[in-house]
Amino acid sequence: MKFQPRVKGIMLVIIGSMLWGVSGTVAQYLFQKKGFSPEWLVVIRLLVSGITLLLYAFAKGNQDIWKVWKFKHSRLNLIFFSVIGMLGVQYTYFAAIKYGNAATATILQYLSPVIITCYLAIRTKKVPSLQEIVAIGLAMVGTFFIITKGNIHSISISKLALFWGISSAFAAAYYTLQPRTLLAKWGSTLVVGWGMLIGGLAFSFIHQPWNFTGEWSINSIFAVIFVVLFGTLIAFHCYLESLKYIQPTETSILSSVEPLSAAFLSVLWLHVPLGMLQWLGTVCIIVTVIILSFAKNKTKDNLYL
């Protein structure tokens, strides 16, 4: 069946975002049901995905994959992006899942556009527009509902889950803003491939790939394959391909499928209890992303892997 380009783009971004959301829930299954550690899954995911993306870039033959290392400025930017951005966003996200659940971890990570908006307002010394102020207010209300269930005297998720979830949002904001010049010069496949590989190699000094804890089974093997193959490589490819057919603003809005898919699957499969106010908080944060997608100061598209 042959689809119109616009329909194809919409389908690709929805598939990619859903795979990201589902992979978070699969990771939760590995952490909480099979005893896997976030550290092991992060280092394996980064190394395997990084090597695969670089091999893909090399096989395409469009550019020399080593050329990025010949320029000092690119080298430094790439190392910072790899360790602080790529490794940072991967580890904080998986840690938030381990100590909480995939739904709240994904939703809290989606606060990153708010952080970016506040950062740009400070940097440019411009007061946020009314549109952006409304979005920030919605994000604060949504976060309040998610972490308290509407009760100001209690927190419904663990302090570690909240800490790693907010940290993931800051890491995702850095991940979005820092590599813009790298992406413009070298392309996303090459930058993300090197970012994953370097991040994985750096993290290997902290947690070696062969240092494994957990229960191997047919289900856990398929779960690891899903996180690495479908939740990283295929999701990344679908997301990037969608940009050829639809506008970045539309891609950003449609990627809101990610927290919804993580939330629904967490409830249906892992029986994570989400109350009415937490669902309302989820909607508030998704609406925030949609509003900021149309804001004047919106940065280039965000890539969540």
Disulfide bonds with the S-S distance in Angstrom:
none
